[in-house]
C-alpha cells in the first residue's frame, strides 16, 4: 500500500511540475489552446467564430477569428516537439477604421502568405489589391471576396512564402458588377 501511495504522489508531482513549466513558458498543447490563451492575454474575445486556420509549414500555424465586427489574428509555432507557443497577434477593429476615416484596412503576412482585412463599404462584394515590396515594386494584383460583415481574407495569395516584406497597396472595394465603389490611395504599411 505504501508503494502505491508513493507512485500516486510522484505522478501528481510530475503533473504539477509539467503544468508549472508550461505556465511559466507560455506553452500550450494545441494551436487552438494558444489562440484562446492569446485572447485572454490581450483582453480580447472570446471570438465568435474562427474564420480560418492556416498551416504555414515548418511547425507554424495561424488562426483568424471574428469577434463581432473585429478581427483577431494569432500566429503560433510548435516548440520542444509537443508544445505550441504564440509568435504574434494582431487585433483589427472597425472602430479604428471609423476613427481614422478609412474605408478599407488590410494586412499581408508575407512570411505566411496570408492577407486579411475589414471593409466598411456596405455594397462591397470584392476587394481588389496589389502587393508591393519594400521599395514599392509591383509584385502582383488580386481580388478577394468580401463577406456580408465586411471581412475578407485569403491564404496562398502568391503561392510562395517570400523572403522579404510585401504590403497591400491600392486597395479598392468593388460591387457585384466590379465597379469601384470605394478605394484607399495606399494600403497599410
C-alpha positions as CSV (number, residue, x, y, z in Angstrom):
1,X,0.0,0.0,0.0
2,X,2.8,2.4,0.8
3,X,4.3,1.8,-2.7
4,X,1.0,2.8,-4.4
5,X,0.9,6.0,-2.4
6,X,4.4,6.9,-3.4
7,X,3.6,6.3,-7.1
8,X,0.4,8.4,-6.9
9,X,2.3,11.2,-5.1
10,X,5.1,11.1,-7.7
11,X,2.7,11.2,-10.6
12,X,0.9,14.2,-9.1
13,X,4.2,15.9,-8.6
14,X,5.2,15.3,-12.2
15,X,1.8,16.7,-13.4
16,X,2.2,19.8,-11.2
17,X,5.8,20.4,-12.4
18,X,4.8,20.0,-16.0
19,X,1.8,22.4,-15.7
20,X,4.1,24.9,-13.9
21,X,6.7,24.7,-16.6
22,X,4.1,25.2,-19.3
23,X,2.5,28.2,-17.5
24,X,5.9,29.9,-16.9
25,X,7.0,29.4,-20.5
26,X,3.5,30.2,-22.1
27,X,3.3,26.8,-23.7
28,X,0.0,25.1,-24.7
29,X,-0.9,21.6,-26.0
30,X,-2.6,22.7,-29.2
31,X,-2.9,25.7,-31.6
32,X,-6.5,26.4,-30.5
33,X,-5.3,26.5,-26.9
34,X,-2.7,29.1,-27.9
35,X,-5.3,31.1,-29.7
36,X,-7.6,31.1,-26.6
37,X,-4.7,31.9,-24.3
38,X,-3.6,34.7,-26.6
39,X,-7.1,36.3,-26.5
40,X,-7.1,36.2,-22.7
41,X,-3.6,37.7,-22.6
42,X,-4.6,40.6,-24.9
43,X,-8.0,41.1,-23.2
44,X,-9.9,40.2,-26.4
45,X,-12.8,37.9,-27.1
46,X,-13.6,35.2,-26.9
47,X,-14.1,35.2,-30.6
48,X,-17.5,34.4,-32.0
49,X,-16.2,32.4,-35.0
50,X,-12.8,31.0,-36.2
51,X,-12.7,32.0,-39.8
52,X,-9.7,30.1,-40.9
53,X,-6.7,28.1,-39.8
54,X,-3.6,28.4,-42.0
55,X,-0.9,25.8,-41.9
56,X,2.3,27.7,-42.7
57,X,4.7,24.8,-42.8
58,X,7.8,24.2,-40.6
59,X,5.6,23.7,-37.5
60,X,3.9,27.1,-37.8
61,X,0.2,27.9,-37.8
62,X,-2.0,31.0,-37.9
63,X,-5.7,31.4,-36.9
64,X,-8.0,34.2,-37.8
65,X,-11.1,34.7,-35.7
66,X,-14.0,37.2,-35.7
67,X,-15.3,39.0,-32.6
68,X,-18.4,40.9,-33.6
69,X,-17.1,43.3,-36.3
70,X,-13.5,42.9,-35.3
71,X,-10.7,40.5,-36.3
72,X,-8.2,38.7,-34.2
73,X,-5.2,37.1,-35.9
74,X,-2.7,34.9,-34.0
75,X,0.4,33.1,-35.2
76,X,2.0,30.2,-33.3
77,X,4.7,27.6,-33.8
78,X,5.5,24.2,-32.4
79,X,8.3,24.1,-29.9
80,X,10.0,21.4,-27.9
81,X,8.3,18.8,-30.1
82,X,4.9,18.6,-28.5
83,X,4.1,22.2,-27.3
84,X,2.8,25.3,-29.1
85,X,3.8,28.9,-28.4
86,X,2.4,32.2,-29.6
87,X,4.6,34.1,-32.0
88,X,2.5,37.2,-32.6
89,X,-1.1,38.5,-32.6
90,X,-3.0,41.4,-34.1
91,X,-6.4,42.9,-33.4
92,X,-8.3,44.8,-36.1
93,X,-11.3,46.9,-35.1
94,X,-13.9,48.6,-37.1
95,X,-13.7,51.5,-34.6
96,X,-10.1,52.1,-35.8
97,X,-11.4,52.5,-39.3
98,X,-14.1,54.9,-38.3
99,X,-11.8,56.9,-36.1
100,X,-9.3,57.5,-38.9
101,X,-12.0,57.7,-41.6
102,X,-10.6,54.7,-43.6
103,X,-12.9,52.5,-45.7
104,X,-10.5,49.5,-46.1
105,X,-7.8,48.2,-43.8
106,X,-5.7,45.2,-44.8
107,X,-2.6,43.4,-43.6
108,X,-0.5,40.9,-45.6
109,X,1.7,38.5,-43.8
110,X,4.4,37.7,-46.4
111,X,6.1,35.1,-44.2
112,X,2.7,33.2,-44.0
113,X,1.3,34.2,-47.5
114,X,-1.9,35.4,-45.9
115,X,-4.0,38.6,-46.4
116,X,-6.9,39.7,-44.3
117,X,-8.8,42.9,-43.5
118,X,-12.0,44.8,-43.0
119,X,-14.0,46.9,-45.5
120,X,-16.6,49.4,-44.2
121,X,-18.3,50.0,-47.6
122,X,-21.8,48.2,-47.3
123,X,-22.1,47.3,-51.0
124,X,-18.6,45.8,-51.4
125,X,-18.6,42.3,-52.9
126,X,-14.8,42.1,-53.6
127,X,-11.6,43.8,-52.7
128,X,-9.0,44.5,-55.3
129,X,-5.4,44.8,-54.2
130,X,-1.8,45.0,-55.3
131,X,1.1,43.6,-53.4
132,X,4.4,45.7,-53.4
133,X,7.7,45.1,-51.8
134,X,9.6,47.4,-49.5
135,X,10.8,49.6,-52.5
136,X,7.1,49.7,-53.7
137,X,8.0,47.5,-56.7
138,X,4.8,45.8,-58.1
139,X,4.6,42.0,-57.2
140,X,1.1,41.0,-58.1
141,X,-2.5,42.0,-58.3
142,X,-5.5,40.1,-57.0
143,X,-9.1,40.1,-55.6
144,X,-10.7,38.6,-52.6
145,X,-14.4,38.2,-51.8
146,X,-15.9,40.3,-49.0
147,X,-18.3,38.7,-46.6
148,X,-21.6,40.4,-45.6
149,X,-19.9,41.7,-42.4
150,X,-17.1,43.4,-44.4
151,X,-14.4,40.9,-43.6
152,X,-12.2,39.5,-46.3
153,X,-9.3,37.0,-46.1
154,X,-7.3,34.6,-48.2
155,X,-4.3,32.4,-47.9
156,X,-1.9,31.2,-50.6
157,X,-2.1,34.7,-52.2
158,X,1.2,34.4,-54.1
159,X,1.6,30.7,-53.8
160,X,5.1,31.1,-52.2
161,X,6.5,32.3,-48.9
162,X,8.5,35.5,-49.6
163,X,12.0,36.1,-48.1
164,X,11.3,39.9,-47.9
165,X,8.5,42.1,-46.9
166,X,5.4,42.8,-49.0
167,X,2.5,45.1,-48.4
168,X,-1.1,45.5,-49.7
169,X,-1.4,48.6,-51.9
170,X,-4.1,50.4,-53.8
171,X,-7.0,48.7,-52.0
172,X,-10.4,49.1,-53.8
173,X,-13.9,47.9,-52.9
174,X,-15.8,46.6,-55.9
175,X,-19.6,46.0,-56.2
176,X,-21.2,43.0,-57.9
177,X,-20.6,44.4,-61.4
178,X,-16.9,45.0,-60.5
179,X,-17.3,48.8,-60.4
180,X,-15.0,50.6,-57.9
181,X,-17.3,52.0,-55.2
182,X,-14.6,52.9,-52.6
183,X,-10.8,52.9,-52.5
184,X,-7.8,53.8,-50.5
185,X,-5.0,55.6,-52.1
186,X,-2.4,53.4,-50.2
187,X,-2.5,50.3,-48.1
188,X,-1.3,49.8,-44.6
189,X,2.5,49.5,-44.3
